[in-house]
Each structure stands twice: as structure tokens, then as C-alpha cells.
Amino acid sequence: MAGVDWTSGLRHGEMSSDIQKGLLYLREALSVHRLVTLTGPPGAGKTRLAVAGAREASPEFPAGVWIAGLGPLPATFAQAVATALDVTERPAEPLAEALCGPLREGRCMLVLDHCDASPPEAAALAGHLLASCPELVILATSEHPLGLAGEQVVPAHQDGAPVPLATAILTTGEDTHGLGVTGPACLRDVLAWAYERLAGDEQRFLRTISLFCQGFDVAMTAALAAVPVDEAADRLDRLATRELLVRRDGEWRLPRPVREFAIARLRDSGELPEVTARRREWATSTAAGLRGQVEDGKSWRARFDRIADDLRAAVRAASAAGEQSHRLARALGELLYARQFLVEARAAFERAAALAPDDRTAAVDLRTAADVAMTEHRGEPAFALLLEAARRSRLGGDPAGQAIALAYAVCVGNRFPATFTDLVPHERLCELMAEAEGAAPAGDSLAEAYLAAARAWNATGLKTTPDPVLTEVALEAARATGEAVLVSAALDAVSSADGSAGRFADAYRACDERLRLFDRLPRHDPRIGVEIVDTLHVVPLVALAAGRLPGAIRAAERSWQDELRGEYMRASKLVIPLTLTGRFDEALEYARIMWDAWVRVGRPTARWMAPAVHAAGLVHGLRARRAEYDDWLARAREMSDPGVHSGLYESFAAFAVPREALWRGAGAEAVSAAVNPSALPAWDQAPHQFYDAYAWAIAAEAAVVAGLPDAPAWLAAAAPAGRENAWAAACLARAHGRLHRDTAALREAVERWERIGARHERACTLLLLPGGRTEAEAELGVLRCALPPASL
């Protein structure tokens, strides 16, 4: 069981008969209902009963039991659950979806404690989790029911009798002797009675520490109360003796009724502004310290999780721009980003911009917010934030900042079209490019690096297709800055230009250098996020483009293991290389994961994923499962969005459709679906997509199988594809052997297939060799593929 404290005096021998009866009733409810809500007034013992009930019922939930204290800030309920589950947000995967990961692993329980801060938000979160996780049971505590269908309400006290007040109310026991209460009383009266019996300094101390949202330690209270640590410790002990606070897990806590009572007295006292200012000072210093620990690679996350609500509250309380408030808001944004609460981090940087003391500073915050948006894989908000950053830079008299923001917006619009729902027109990007050029000051190397990158990406007017000459200029300018993030981006431009020109071997080398930079990129820096995401996206694709299947699988596996990518994004990278190497069962399993995860997050725009979807169909086609083949191809065509011609899906389909037709012995059908290399511009004169080498090679083989008289011309035209792609080289060797009945060429093809691990293609080639049929049939049987027609 994760995150549960059993040190609350709730062992069986110490339970009252009422608690034992309550536990029995609660356990029965949890065995039948998926949502059980413990209700009752403050002090009714809801938390105690929920914790004890979770312990009692834990054997019935083998997949896990978690307890999440929701705290006083409704907007961070999901983050509180994420902390309990130890999960993080990922690009294109909202936090609410990430929460479902561990909750889908079997029968499990999640305790949502303290839903009272905002029952509607708590109900919305609970409803989402229950709908998304079929075997999840939720136990909630709240003054009132959450109001969801199927909810079973369990009063925290039986027969309408209130629990004894004082220590029972404050979760430290049931004896009310400490307050001198001998019978039922109004909770407000009990607290007022206890408060009036405190000394003046104790009252002031209680009012002060009421601003803390969750647990706190002695040092925190000393900072907030502006007293020495030993004096703060003494006052905490005295309040504990009076049972107005409790100690748990090494921290002090004010029970919610006490905290609300003390906050009201703090407001009445007129001390709120002064205490709020001290909290802001404490929060600013603490956030800076945690930020330093992140930079130094020291342990920081557990501490941040404990005080995150207090840092958030301090930022929210800042009502006017100022240097300290701004520093705090920015530090919180950096910590939230490092914690991978991406959406909240972006909001924190926008809040920092609102609190910035000047336009220049605000522009930096807005640019950082744009970096977070790109890490989220969301181009539209990033683009808008960059334009606003440029405007604020101009107002602040920072032409270099203005030029950088505009140039980066141009890069985003051209380089990452998959992150946009509606693509930015080239004409608009040209306008921004001209504005950036006009704003840039001479001699600023950083601005020049961004401008050089924007010129390269914008020159051709085609998305994802930079100018090859200008990319080399951009790489040189990036190297001159010494900024690893700019070098990584420039290497992507170089590899993209090489790939577009069909120089896949060169593109693979550029990606290899980019991958070597990968581990040097600090993951806590928002500027780096998009480079990490893009590297893990592009390197497997470029390895595929070069036919380096083992390298593509290694890169895809690295992507799968990386926590900064959404599940469907990570899974998609493995489907095609596993398909091409004949690891069909694994390919289909990752295709299932990819598809299900994409559907769960709302089917975001993902045109780049269509080839992987089609690859799953190809596996079914090679296994003669026609219905499944047609289904997956229909999904792929729908995803590819024919209204937006990127060429990526068309490139893969031009390979996969003829390949499946050849497997069925439909040579003429394969030819009709294939490209005709001899009718296209020469390889080095045509624009290319990642899968073109496969498409050209399989087209040449289809021409041979179909007996076209100009098949030799198809083979000759496709030959350059074999020089750029190892899979194509093997395919063309096989086609040559078939055309000329050249056994040596067929054996060369077998060897080439072996080098890249292409089991299915190797077996298909063995069928064409004398004495190879027995081994081929055995291999195809293992792959669960029926034997193809003799015309293969």
C-alpha cells in the first residue's frame, strides 16, 4: 500500500466498538460499490475511518491502495493524486490521463481525502477516473456526498450521534479531557473555548501558522512567525499539548477545522498582510533553494511535493507586480516543469509574466511558457506566446529578444506542423521572418543563430523541409553560440534537409551526432523539452529511412523508456521497425497500446502516426487476416488527413500496399499501387520522405514479379535507393536475382536481410533459393504467416 501512515493508534486492540462497527460497514460497502463517500461534519473522524478502512480492505485490492490528501487548492487536486501515485504528465498526454496508468493495472483503491475544498472539482476528478479505470474503487471523504451516479454514502458516525469532540475531532484520540469538554458541543464553540485559553503569543502563533496549506516543520513555522527555531518548537509543543495540532510523518499539521478557525481569526486581527508578506519571503527563499537542488542534481522532489501547495498559495496571493513576487512565480514554474506538471508550469510562467517588473522580463517568461507548450506538443499556444513575447520585447526596448521570439515562431510554424491543428500559412511566416530580420541588431550571435535557423526552415515554403545550404549555415551559427539546444535543433535541420534530398545515410550521421548530444541536455530546462521530444521522435524515423533496422529499434526502445513522452507517441516508434524485422506479435502489441492510448487522450492531431497504424495492418495482411488488414488501413487513412498533404503517410503506403499485394501473389495489383521510379525525377533530383527508399525498391520488385517489359528500367531507377537504405539494398538484390535468375544475387539478399534482422523478408527470399524452402516454411510458421503463392 502506497503513501499510508498506520501510526494513528488504530490497531485492532485500540479501536472503539463504534469504529469497529464503522469499519465493518465500510468494508461491506467497498466490496459492492465503486464509489463510497464517508460523510459527516468537520471532526466526525472521516479521515481516521478512511485510513483504517483502506488498511482493512487492502487485501481485496491486489493492484494497490493509494491515499491522496486533496488539500485546500481545488485546481491542484489532480496534482495531489499524481503525487500519491508517483506519476507525471507527458507531452500530448494530459495529467488526468496519466493518472489512469497505475489505476488500470487491476483491482485497486484510491482514497480521495478532504474533498470538502471543492466537491464539484473532486466529483469531476473521481468521475473521470472511475470511467477510465474499470477496476478502480474510490473511497472519498467529504462533508456532503459528491453527487455521482452509483455513489454509496456512509456516515462517519452511526445512528446520528456525533463523535466526541476535541481530540477525536482533531484525529489524535477520543478523550476530550484535554479541553475539559464533557459532552456534545458545537465545534466552533469548542475551538473558541480552547483559543481563548491560549496566551497572547500562542494565539498569534496559531493564527500565523494557519496560512500553511499542508504539513509544516519547525523551520517553516519559525520563518513564518519570525521567531527563533527553539521558540517555534516550544510553541508547537504547547499547541500540541492543547490538542490544537497533530504530528504525523515527522511534520506538524493543523486539522482542517482548526485551520479554518485560525485563518478567520487571522483576517480579523489585521495581521494578514504582514504574515502573507513573510510567507512570500519564505516561499521565495525555499523555492530558490529547491531550484538550486534541481540544478545540482540533488534530491528535491519529495520536499517539493510536501510544500508545493504552500508555494502555489504564496504565488496566488501576490496581487501586484514586483521583483520578489516575480522571482517566486518563475521559480515555481521551473519547479513545476522539472516535476513534469507541464500545463500548470506553463500557467505559472504566464503568471510570472503578469507579475514581472518590466516588459523585458515578462517577454522572457512568455518565451519560457512557449517552450513548455512545445514540450506539451501544442503548437498553437506556443506560437501565440512567442508573438506576445516579441511584442513585450519590443515594448521593453529589446530588439534582440524581439527578433529571437519572432524567428523561433517561424521555426515552430515550419518545423513542427504536427503540433498544430491548423497550419500557419507560409505567407504569414514570411511576414514574421521579415519583421524578425528588421528587428535584429547587428553582431548579436544568439539572435543570428535563431535567424539563420528560421531562414533555413522558411526558405522552401514546405513544412518540415528546410533548405540544405542554409541548414549548414544555421549549424555553423548554432555552434558559434556554444548552446547545445541550438546545435541539436540545427542538426535536426541538417538531417531533415538531407532526408528531403534522399541522402538518408548522411541524415543518419547527423542524427547520430544529435543523439550524442542528448544526454548533455538538462531535462529541467524548459528550452530543452522540445529537443528531447523531437530527438526521440526523429532519430528512429531517420534510422528507418536509412534501413538501419537494429538502430531504429534501439532508438525506438529508448523513446519507449523515456518519461518525457506520451504513451502513444512512444509506442508508435516501435511498430514499424518491429514489423520490418518480422517481430510481428510485438509490433501488434505496441500498435494496440499506441491506438488505445491515442483514443484515451481524445484523438489529438497525429498525422505522423498514420504509417505506424498502417504497419499494423500490414502485419495482418501478411498473416492473411483480411478483415483486420482493412480495418487498420481505414484507421490509417482517416488519421492521415488527406486534406493536409504531408507526404509521410503516402510514402509509407506506397511501400506497404504493394508489399501486401505481392505477398498475395497479386503482381499486377502491386504494380498499380506502386510508384514508377523510372517515371519520376532521378533520385537525387526528387524531394523525399522517410519511406521512399522502401517504396522505390518494392516497386522495382513488383515490376519484376509482374513481368513488366520495362522492369530493368524500374530496377535501374531505384538503384540509388539501395545506396541510401539497407532494406532497399536487400530488396533490390532480391529483385535482381529474380529478374536474371541469379542465385548469387538471391544469396546476397539473404545475407543483407540477416544483417538488418529482417526475418520475414529473409524467409521469403529463401523460398526462391534451391534447398531453402524447408527453412523458409519453418520460419514463416514461427511468424504465423501462411505460405505465399509461388509467384512471390
Phi, psi and omega in degrees: 000130185263138169070027184246134177256116181260017185264035186255022178069034184247024174294154189307318183292345183255003182276141173286164179296327178297317180294319179298318177296318179298320180294320179298314180295319181295316181296322177297318180296318182292335180283344185248321189252151179270339176230116178239127181243121173277122183242162178154165181290166175306135179090003181282356178087025183297314182296316180301315182292322179295315180297315179295320179295322178297320178296313183298322186270353188306325179299338181275359182233076187295337181279353175131155175228129180232147177240124180241116173276117190284340175072181188270359184250101185303326183294347182245022177300316181297322178295323178297318177292320178300321178296317179296322182274348184059051176239163181228160176282150179227159179305136179061014177230098184302156182300322180300329177281322179300327179300331187286341184309295181291341182275359176256008187273007181140191181290121185213167180230139173237124176265120175258097185268140178068057175283359188292335182301326176197087180306322179299317179293319178298319179295319179297317178296313180298318180298318179297315183294319180294322179290330185268341187234095192298333183256012180277139170242133180247131171248116183248152171240133184197152175297328184228159177302154179280339175084021179267151178299138178082003181290133173255119183265130179236116176295142180284351175228151186261154173058020178076003181274128180292151172292147175304145186277197179065245188296324176297319178299322187266014174065026179244008181145193183235355181277127182264015183298328183300332179254359180073021180272129184250357180196182180304142179207166175288132182302319180299320179294320178299313181294319178298318179300314181293320182296318182294339180269001173277151172293164183302316180292329178289322177297314180298320180296316179297317178300319184296310185286354178293344179287341178291135185279326185229222179285159179212157178250181185296318181298321179296316181291325178297319180294318184287324181272353181057048177229161177298157184299317182294326177291321177298319179298319180296318181291324176297317179298319181294320177293326178292321178299325178275006174063033177262353171210164184233160176244130183209135179054037177077007180234157173267147178220141170267121174304148187306316179299321179293318181298315181296321177297315184290324178297319178299318178292327178296317179295318181294331185285343184081004183271354187304313180301318181294314181292322178299320178296320179292323176296320179297319177297315178298315183295320180296314179295317182293317179297320178297320178296317178295322178298322176295323178294323176298312180301320184276358180074020180271164180294129184215337193293319182298318178296316180299315181300326182287328186247006186303318180296326178291322176294317178299315182297322179295321178292317182295331181284345180290118187257351183215154178298146179180158186298315183290314179299321179295315180301320180295313182298319180292318179298320177298317177301317179295321179291319178297322178294314179298329178280354181064039164261080196292312182299316179293324178298317178300317178297324180294321178291324175294323175296321177299320178298322179293333180263001185295144181285345181204171184293321180300314180295318178300322180298321178297318179296318180294321176297320179294320176301322177295321177299320178295318179300321178292325175296326176289349183074039182234099186288320184302307179295325178298315181299315180296319180295323178293321177295321178291324177297320178297318179297315180292326175297318178298315179296329181273006179071036181239082183295327178295315178298321178297313181296319180296315181296317180293316180297321180292325176299320177297317178298314181300315181296330180266322189276329187237055181298334182292346179270359181251143170281316175243121184293147178282124181300147181299325180299319179295319180294326177294322177299315180293325178297316179296320178296320178295316179299320181290332183274334190295129176282151179289143173084002178270107187294325180292313178299320180296324178295317179293319179296319180298319178295317181296319178300317182296314184288332187267348191293323187274341184078005180247136179296144178059017184229085181281166177285127186296324180290315182292334177294325177294322176296317180297321179295318178297317180294323179293317179298327182294335180279338185074008182271114183300325182294323179287324177296317178300316180295321180292323176296326175295320178297318179297312181294325178295318178295316177298317180296319179297330179272001180082010178269068188292327178295318177294319178300321180296322178294320178296320178294328178296318177294321179297321179293327177293332176285339192307311185287350177272351183277119181290120187289342181277354182269119182301332179296336187274338189307311184294328178291322177296311180300315184290321178300314181291340177275316190275319186303315176299324179295317181292322175300320176296317181302326179272000180072016179273077188296315177301319177295323179295320179292318178299315180294321179292322177295323177295321176297318181299324183278348186278133185281353184266015180231144179293158188298316182291328177294317182291315183296324184299330184292337184270341189296311186289311179298325177293323176297313184291336177267001177082012176271070194292317182298319178295320179300316181291325178294316178292328176296319178297313179301314180302309185294312182298319180293321179295319178294318183298326183271012173096019177054056179294161178304124183207060181302327181296343183274347184302320177301320179295324177295317178296324180299323176299320176298321179300319177302314179296323178297317179292343176259012177060035175255085191294319182297315179295322178300311181297322181297311182292326177292324177296319177299316182297317181294324177293319181292328188292342177057080182304338179289345178239098185277103177261337180090342184293310181293318180301323179297315180290317181298326179294341172267310192290323181293311176298326181296318179292322180294320177299321180299326179277358182082013182266074184298316180296320177296321179297318180295319182293333180271347186270162169283160175250099185303327183286343179264356180263165171303153179307153185310314185280000178247358184255146171288147187229155171246172189301329188255014184295324181298321177296316183295318181292320182292314181292330176296317179297319179293323178297321178297322178293312182297321181284351179073030179295137180297332179262023177303321177302324179292322176299316180297316181295319180293328182276350185306319179299332177297325178292334177283338182259346188217124184294324177294316180297323179299318179293319180296318180291326175297319178294318180296319178299316180298323180290319182294317186256007184051047185260101181298323180298320178294322178294320178293325175298320178297317178302315180297320179294319177299320180298320183296328181257006174073027183271085188295316182296314181294325176298315179297319178298323180288323177300328177301335183271352184260143175301130178078005183263353189293320183299312179296320181296315180298320178297316181294318179294328176295318177299321180280358180060041176248132175292156178294137179282167175298160182298339183282002179307000000 
